[in-house]
Amino acid sequence: MENNTMFYVLGGVVAIYLFVTMRNRQKSKDRKSKKFMSDYNRKNKKLD
């Protein structure tokens, strides 16, 4: 086996990075969409 261990490790790190960024983008889109807080009812402040 040649000394390709460094490339395997870097490839694994890049794959994990891409996976995490794709998940974060999906979560961000879910937060920005209106369906995220569709069941939320805002509490009215009491005016004295």
LINGI-V290533 format. One record per run of one state. SS is the DSSP state (alpha for helix, beta for strand, coil for the rest). FROM is the first residue (numbers start at 1). TO is the last residue. Records with the same first field share a line. If there is no record, write none. Layout:
SS=FROM-TO + FROM-TO
This chain:
coil=1-4 + 33-33 + 38-48
alpha=5-32 + 34-37
